Amino acid sequence: MSDRLSTQSQTAAPSQTAVTIVEPYVPLAKRPLPAGRPRSWYVMHNRRLKAMRLAIALLDSGVYRANLADNHTIRDTADRVGIRSPSDKTCRLVRDLMRVRLA
């Protein structure tokens, strides 16, 4: 664990030690999808996964509000991240995921 994390104790007080991540996050291993579901379930599942990846990439790039994420911005982000260009429906889903819902 010490090889992945390094502490910056020289500039911070001992009780406020900052932790810097040296290696990028490694995603979990993919598991096969459950069998026996209708095709529409798999299509929607993959659409949701793609929309989540795009929403995270938009947030990382500084787009924090859904009304700032038009289709062109979402597709531009998809190209930069290496994801195939999303459909209009997927772009709508990305904006829905980015909206703040007050309970």
C-alpha positions in Angstrom: 0.0 0.0 0.0 2.9 2.4 0.7 4.1 2.0 -2.9 0.7 3.2 -4.3 0.3 6.1 -1.8 2.7 8.8 -0.8 2.2 11.3 2.0 3.2 14.9 1.9 4.1 15.4 5.6 6.7 18.0 5.0 4.2 20.9 4.2 1.2 19.7 6.3 0.8 19.4 10.0 0.9 15.8 11.3 -2.8 15.7 11.9 -3.6 17.0 8.4 -1.5 14.7 6.2 -2.4 14.9 2.5 -2.5 11.6 0.5 -1.6 11.6 -3.1 -2.7 8.8 -5.4 0.2 7.7 -7.6 -1.5 5.2 -9.8 -4.8 5.7 -11.6 -7.9 3.9 -10.5 -8.1 0.4 -12.0 -11.7 -0.7 -12.8 -13.1 -4.0 -11.5 -13.0 -7.1 -13.7 -16.0 -7.4 -16.0 -18.5 -10.2 -15.3 -20.8 -11.8 -17.8 -24.3 -10.4 -18.0 -27.1 -12.6 -16.8 -28.6 -14.9 -19.4 -32.3 -15.2 -20.3 -33.4 -11.5 -20.3 -35.1 -9.8 -23.3 -32.8 -8.1 -25.8 -34.2 -4.7 -24.8 -32.9 -5.2 -21.2 -29.3 -5.7 -22.5 -29.6 -2.6 -24.8 -30.8 -0.4 -22.0 -28.2 -1.8 -19.6 -25.4 -1.0 -22.0 -26.9 2.5 -22.7 -27.0 3.2 -18.9 -23.3 2.1 -18.5 -22.3 4.3 -21.5 -24.3 7.3 -20.1 -22.6 6.9 -16.7 -19.2 6.8 -18.2 -19.9 9.9 -20.2 -21.5 11.7 -17.3 -18.3 11.0 -15.2 -16.1 12.2 -18.1 -18.1 15.4 -18.4 -17.9 16.1 -14.7 -14.1 15.5 -14.8 -13.8 17.9 -17.7 -15.6 20.7 -15.8 -19.2 20.4 -17.1 -21.2 20.3 -13.9 -24.7 21.2 -15.1 -27.0 19.3 -17.4 -28.1 22.4 -19.3 -24.5 23.0 -20.3 -24.2 19.5 -21.8 -25.7 19.7 -25.2 -25.4 16.8 -27.7 -22.3 18.3 -29.3 -20.5 18.6 -26.0 -21.4 15.0 -25.0 -20.3 13.6 -28.4 -17.1 15.7 -28.2 -16.3 14.3 -24.8 -17.1 10.7 -26.0 -14.5 11.2 -28.8 -11.9 12.5 -26.4 -12.4 9.6 -24.0 -12.5 7.0 -26.7 -16.2 6.0 -26.5 -18.2 5.6 -29.7 -20.4 8.6 -30.4 -23.7 8.3 -28.4 -27.2 8.5 -29.9 -29.7 11.3 -29.0 -31.4 9.0 -26.6 -28.1 8.3 -24.7 -27.3 12.0 -24.7 -30.7 12.6 -23.0 -29.9 9.9 -20.5 -26.5 11.6 -19.7 -28.3 14.9 -19.0 -30.8 13.1 -16.8 -28.0 11.5 -14.8 -26.4 14.9 -14.3 -29.5 16.7 -13.0 -29.7 17.2 -9.3 -32.8 15.6 -7.8 -33.9 17.0 -4.5 -35.7 14.3 -2.5 
